[in-house]
């Protein structure tokens, strides 16, 4: 066997032109999943403490699809193989929604559909993004907010910054309806058209389950003795799906969730059945590109049984 068959398999292509991957727009059907790496522990009555593990605790994983011809498929594959899984690169899949990010390729898949029709699917990990340190511009979401001003026309899902709070993270407000701004309907007005609550209404068809957190003692060949020895036994996780929402609503929601960093609490009123407002945090959400100006967003909320938003956080 010829010795030239034995070569370094770090890359599987040669003689392919270098590209800037951000020049290639991922196809519809691509997605990104956000996840917060937190340390949590429960105390009495199901209360818990939640602490981000690092300044990079909020991470993102892009699953990007490229439908291209053979030549472009070679260029895309060659680009990611050249990074060897250990070299970072600038990545901006959709400049209208996300900022340029620094990420790593974890692997790729090529679907050889037919002549000159290839689908390259790439997994990209964004694990070095200290989002709360870039409170003004946002680490992930691009251009989602403006500074609040009077006598301005605002639309539902607009995001403004006020400068009211000494904590810069707490200065963002979200518009609940179209209006022209005034002192009365400002973020601090008596008839405010702005909120810091999670007010985004999900699609019809919400499903949630509640499991009672109780202790029990099993008596041999007899019965089970159930004991309620703590409070807050009926805490409620809940998952929402938002189908075919606009880019404007998507960016407003992405900004809200990024601002909370995967650990900061927020108030939310479940839109059906339950009539007590609750406090939640969100550690995971997923965005899927459906079509132009059409997106799906899945959000998982976890209830904080203490029901208190800590001051200054």
BELRA-V809452 format. One record per pair of residues at least 6 apart in sequence whose ideal C-beta (glycine too) atoms are under 7 Angstrom apart, sorted by the first residue. I is the first residue (numbers start at 1). GAP is how many residues later the second one is. D is the distance in whole Angstrom. If there is no record, write none. Layout:
I|GAP|D ; I|GAP|D
This chain:
10|74|6 ; 11|70|4 ; 11|71|7 ; 12|69|6 ; 13|61|6 ; 13|64|6 ; 13|65|5 ; 13|68|7 ; 16|58|5 ; 16|59|6 ; 16|62|4 ; 17|58|6 ; 19|56|5 ; 19|60|5 ; 21|58|5 ; 21|68|7 ; 21|70|6 ; 22|68|7 ; 22|69|6 ; 22|70|5 ; 24|42|6 ; 24|52|6 ; 26|38|4 ; 26|39|6 ; 26|40|6 ; 26|67|5 ; 27|38|5 ; 27|39|6 ; 27|40|5 ; 28|261|5 ; 28|262|6 ; 28|263|6 ; 29|36|5 ; 29|260|7 ; 30|33|6 ; 30|34|5 ; 30|35|5 ; 30|63|7 ; 30|259|5 ; 31|32|5 ; 31|255|6 ; 31|256|6 ; 31|257|4 ; 32|28|5 ; 32|29|7 ; 32|30|5 ; 32|255|5 ; 33|27|7 ; 33|28|5 ; 33|253|5 ; 34|24|7 ; 34|26|5 ; 34|250|7 ; 34|251|5 ; 35|24|6 ; 35|248|7 ; 35|249|5 ; 36|16|7 ; 36|21|5 ; 36|22|5 ; 36|225|7 ; 36|226|2 ; 36|227|6 ; 36|247|4 ; 37|16|5 ; 37|20|5 ; 37|22|7 ; 38|12|5 ; 38|13|6 ; 38|14|6 ; 38|15|6 ; 38|19|6 ; 38|224|6 ; 38|225|5 ; 38|245|7 ; 39|12|5 ; 39|14|6 ; 40|8|5 ; 40|9|7 ; 40|10|5 ; 41|7|6 ; 41|8|6 ; 42|6|5 ; 43|6|7 ; 45|185|5 ; 45|186|4 ; 45|187|5 ; 46|167|6 ; 46|184|6 ; 46|186|4 ; 46|189|6 ; 46|259|5 ; 47|258|6 ; 47|259|5 ; 50|213|5 ; 50|231|7 ; 52|209|7 ; 52|211|5 ; 55|75|4 ; 55|78|6 ; 56|71|6 ; 56|72|5 ; 56|73|6 ; 56|74|6 ; 57|205|6 ; 58|71|7 ; 58|73|5 ; 58|203|6 ; 58|204|5 ; 59|67|6 ; 59|68|5 ; 60|66|4 ; 60|80|6 ; 61|62|7 ; 61|64|6 ; 62|31|6 ; 62|62|4 ; 63|58|7 ; 63|60|6 ; 64|29|6 ; 64|58|5 ; 64|60|6 ; 65|54|6 ; 65|56|5 ; 66|10|6 ; 66|54|5 ; 67|52|5 ; 68|8|7 ; 68|50|6 ; 68|52|7 ; 69|47|4 ; 69|49|7 ; 70|46|6 ; 70|48|6 ; 73|37|7 ; 73|45|4 ; 73|47|5 ; 76|44|5 ; 77|31|6 ; 77|33|7 ; 77|43|6 ; 80|25|4 ; 80|28|5 ; 80|42|6 ; 83|6|6 ; 83|22|5 ; 85|19|6 ; 85|20|6 ; 85|21|7 ; 88|14|5 ; 88|15|6 ; 88|16|6 ; 89|14|7 ; 90|10|5 ; 90|12|6 ; 91|10|5 ; 91|12|5 ; 91|33|6 ; 92|6|6 ; 92|7|7 ; 92|8|4 ; 92|9|7 ; 95|47|7 ; 96|151|7 ; 97|44|7 ; 97|45|6 ; 97|150|7 ; 97|153|7 ; 97|154|6 ; 98|42|6 ; 98|43|7 ; 98|44|6 ; 99|39|7 ; 99|40|7 ; 99|41|6 ; 99|43|4 ; 101|25|5 ; 101|28|6 ; 102|26|6 ; 103|21|5 ; 103|22|6 ; 103|23|5 ; 104|21|5 ; 105|17|6 ; 105|19|6 ; 106|17|4 ; 106|19|5 ; 107|16|5 ; 108|12|6 ; 108|13|6 ; 108|14|5 ; 109|12|5 ; 110|8|6 ; 110|10|5 ; 111|7|7 ; 111|8|4 ; 112|6|6 ; 113|6|6 ; 129|10|5 ; 129|11|7 ; 130|9|7 ; 131|8|4 ; 131|9|6 ; 131|127|6 ; 131|130|6 ; 132|37|7 ; 132|129|5 ; 135|33|5 ; 135|34|6 ; 138|6|6 ; 138|117|7 ; 138|120|6 ; 140|118|5 ; 141|110|6 ; 141|113|5 ; 141|114|5 ; 141|117|6 ; 144|15|5 ; 144|107|5 ; 144|108|7 ; 144|111|4 ; 145|14|4 ; 145|15|6 ; 145|16|6 ; 145|27|6 ; 145|110|6 ; 146|14|6 ; 147|13|7 ; 147|14|5 ; 148|12|4 ; 148|13|7 ; 148|14|5 ; 148|38|7 ; 148|39|6 ; 149|32|7 ; 150|31|5 ; 150|32|6 ; 150|33|7 ; 151|29|7 ; 151|30|6 ; 152|29|5 ; 153|27|5 ; 154|21|5 ; 154|24|7 ; 154|25|6 ; 154|27|6 ; 155|20|7 ; 155|23|5 ; 156|19|6 ; 156|20|7 ; 156|21|5 ; 156|22|6 ; 157|17|7 ; 157|18|6 ; 157|91|5 ; 157|92|5 ; 157|95|4 ; 158|17|4 ; 159|13|6 ; 159|15|6 ; 159|93|6 ; 159|96|5 ; 160|13|5 ; 161|10|5 ; 161|11|6 ; 162|9|5 ; 162|11|6 ; 162|25|5 ; 163|8|6 ; 164|7|6 ; 164|24|6 ; 165|6|5 ; 167|145|5 ; 169|90|6 ; 172|87|6 ; 173|14|4 ; 173|21|4 ; 173|22|7 ; 173|23|6 ; 174|20|7 ; 174|21|6 ; 174|25|7 ; 174|78|6 ; 174|82|6 ; 175|18|6 ; 175|19|6 ; 176|17|6 ; 176|18|7 ; 176|19|6 ; 176|23|6 ; 177|16|6 ; 179|6|6 ; 179|14|5 ; 183|6|6 ; 184|6|6 ; 184|7|5 ; 185|6|5 ; 185|7|6 ; 185|8|4 ; 186|6|7 ; 187|7|4 ; 197|69|6 ; 197|70|5 ; 197|71|6 ; 198|58|7 ; 198|68|5 ; 198|70|4 ; 198|82|7 ; 200|53|6 ; 201|70|5 ; 202|38|4 ; 202|39|6 ; 202|40|6 ; 203|38|5 ; 203|39|6 ; 203|40|5 ; 206|34|7 ; 206|66|6 ; 208|28|6 ; 208|30|5 ; 210|24|5 ; 210|26|5 ; 212|21|5 ; 212|22|6 ; 213|20|5 ; 214|12|6 ; 214|13|6 ; 214|14|6 ; 214|19|6 ; 215|12|5 ; 215|14|6 ; 216|8|5 ; 216|9|6 ; 216|10|5 ; 216|11|7 ; 217|8|5 ; 218|6|5 ; 219|6|7 ; 232|73|4 ; 235|68|5 ; 235|70|5 ; 236|67|5 ; 237|64|7 ; 237|65|5 ; 237|66|7 ; 238|32|7 ; 238|63|5 ; 239|59|7 ; 239|60|7 ; 239|61|5 ; 240|59|5 ; 241|57|5 ; 242|54|7 ; 242|55|4 ; 243|53|5 ; 244|46|6 ; 244|50|5 ; 244|52|7 ; 245|50|6 ; 245|52|6 ; 246|47|6 ; 247|46|5 ; 247|48|7 ; 250|37|7 ; 250|45|5 ; 250|47|6 ; 253|44|6 ; 254|33|7 ; 257|25|6 ; 257|28|6 ; 260|6|6 ; 260|21|7 ; 260|22|6 ; 262|20|7 ; 262|21|5 ; 263|18|6 ; 264|17|7 ; 264|49|6 ; 265|14|5 ; 265|15|7 ; 265|16|5 ; 265|39|5 ; 265|44|5 ; 265|45|7 ; 266|14|6 ; 266|43|7 ; 267|10|6 ; 267|12|6 ; 267|42|7 ; 268|10|6 ; 268|12|5 ; 268|33|7 ; 269|8|5 ; 270|8|7 ; 278|25|6 ; 278|29|7 ; 279|25|5 ; 279|28|5 ; 279|29|7 ; 279|30|6 ; 280|21|4 ; 280|22|6 ; 280|23|5 ; 280|24|7 ; 281|21|6 ; 281|23|6 ; 282|17|6 ; 282|18|7 ; 282|19|5 ; 283|17|7 ; 283|19|7 ; 284|16|5 ; 285|12|7 ; 285|13|6 ; 285|14|5 ; 285|15|7 ; 286|12|5 ; 287|8|6 ; 287|10|5 ; 288|7|7 ; 288|8|4 ; 289|6|6 ; 290|6|6
